[in-house]
Amino acid sequence: MPVTDRELDKIRQYLASDKFRKNHDVLRAISGQVRYRIICALAQSKNGLTVSEIAKLFGYSVSRVSHQLRILRKYRIVTMNRNGKSMIYEIVENPFLRQSIDAWRNGAYRQM
């Protein structure tokens, strides 16, 4: 069944919207290999991780991890909470994001 001009206009409007731009930015933010690894590690952690713990886990420098976490915080993918002198990073409480991360970790892409 062919797509109507009205449906095409709806698609064009969405592609030009702020909502599309924001979704695009979030997907770009989580698509980097280092950021994706950090997200998966945080998703596995019950109480969050510090920058030092993440750096040690992957063998990255603390500055590299801090930079990547800054990007993830900018797009509200991770949160930061103080615990004494340490800053603890966790995945935001977002059911859609959590389900997506769990699906990626479990290899949902193989079902395509």
N, C-alpha and C positions, 0 to 999 in steps of 0.2 A: 504494500500500500504506500503510495507516494506521500511525502511530507507536504503539508499545506504551507502556504506563504505565512499564515498566522503562526504556525508552529515554528517556522524558521525565524520569524520576528522575535518570538519568545526566547529562542536560543540566543539570538544576537544580543538581546537585552541582558540576558544573564551573563554572557561573555564580556559585556561592557560594564558590569556592575561591580560595586565594591565587594560584595559577597564573593564573587568569583576571584577577585584579586586577592582577598584574604585567604581563601582556600588554597589558591595557587601558592601563596607565600608560605603557608604552613607545610604543604607538601614538599616544597623546595627545601625548607628547613630540615625536614626529617629524612630527606633523600641522600644527604651526604653520608658516606660510609662511617666516618668517625661519629657523627651525631646519631646515626642509626644504632651503632654499637653501644653508645652511651644510653640511649633510650631503652634498648633491650636489657642492659645491665640494671638500670633503675627499675624496670618492670619486674625483674626477678627478685629485687631486694625488698624485704618486708619493711625496713625502717629507713630507707633512703641510703645514699652514699655521699661521702665528702669528695671534694675535688681530688685530694690526695689518694683516696681509695680507688677512685676511677682511674687515675693516672697509673697507679701501681698495677691495677687489674690488666690494663692493656699495654703497659710499657710506654705510655705517652708522657710528655712533659706536663707539669702542672699548668703552665701557661697555655698549652694547646687545649687542654681539657677546659680550662676557664673560659677561653675564647668560644669554644663550641657550646658550653653551657649558657653563655651570654646570649648566643643566637637562639637557643631553645627557650630561654626565659623571655626573650623579646616577643616570640610568637606564642607565649603562654602554653608551652608544651611541658615545661618543668617548673616546679616551684622551689623556692629556697627558704629554709627556716634555720634560725640560729639555735644551736645547742651548745651553750657555754661559749667557747671560743671558735667552735667549728660551725661551718655552714653545711647543712644537710640538704641535698637535692633529691627531689621525688618527682614522679610523673604527676601531672595535675589530675584532679578528680574529674574526669570526663569519660562517661561510659562509652561513647563512640570511639574515642582515642584508645582507651584501654582494650576494647574488643578488637580494634584494628591491630594493635601491637600484639595481642595474644594470637590473632589469626596469622600474622606474619611470622611470628616465632614458631608457630606450629606448622609452617609450610603450606599455608593456604594457596600460595601461588602455584603449587604443583597440580591443583585441581583444575586449572584453566585448560 
